[in-house]
Amino acid sequence: WARPLLELAAQPEAFRLWLGQFGPLAYLIVLLLVALKVVLPMLPGKIFEIAAGYCFGFVPGVLLVLGGTALGTAVVLLLVKCFGVKLARRFVTDAQMKNFALWKNQSRFSWLCFLIYVIPGTPKDALTYLIALSPIKPARLLLITTFARIPTVTAGVLGGDALGSRNYWLAALALGGTLLLSGLGILWYRKRLK
């Protein structure tokens, strides 16, 4: 059911035209779509970041994406608090679940959580289901994960904004830099898992 929406978001001009028919509600729609991609981590997030920048510009795009990720994270934290490990296991691997034991050190947890979320390329949305199992207060987790996402969200939205304003050099730089950092982040994350 999500495929047509993802295909539309992957075509920023068509996405902008589609959103235009909703008037001021377009902001709410993008916010809810970003929240949905956190709750359903199999949806690709960068598409919505780029589309938000393309459709609304840099500052509104960043605020919408960060607001949407915060809303989605709050929903995941609530769902996992209600349904526990059974729900988390649907979105995280056994290796991730095993490595979560390393996070039990309370003094290091906040730092590790921030580090995982600030590095591009880590599976942030899926890991939200895992960190929700921690004894840390949900408000603190929400603050850490939202703040740590700022660099990667900024880069994605900046790329979309640059595409929307036809500044292709800046778009290539922002998106290329994000891809490079994401690749390095994935390598780092895999090495840490081992």
Secondary structure, DSSP 4 states (H G I P E B T S, - for coil): --HHHHHHHTSHHHHHHHHHTTTTHHHHHHHHHHHHHHHSTTS-SHHHHHHHHHHH-HHHHHHHHHHHHHHHHHHHHHHHHHHTHHHHTTTS-HHHHHHGGGGG-HHHHHHHHHHHHHSTTS-HHHHHHHHTTSSS-HHHHHHHHHHHTHHHHHHHHHHHHHHHTT-HHHHHHHHHHHHHHHHHHHHHHHHHH-
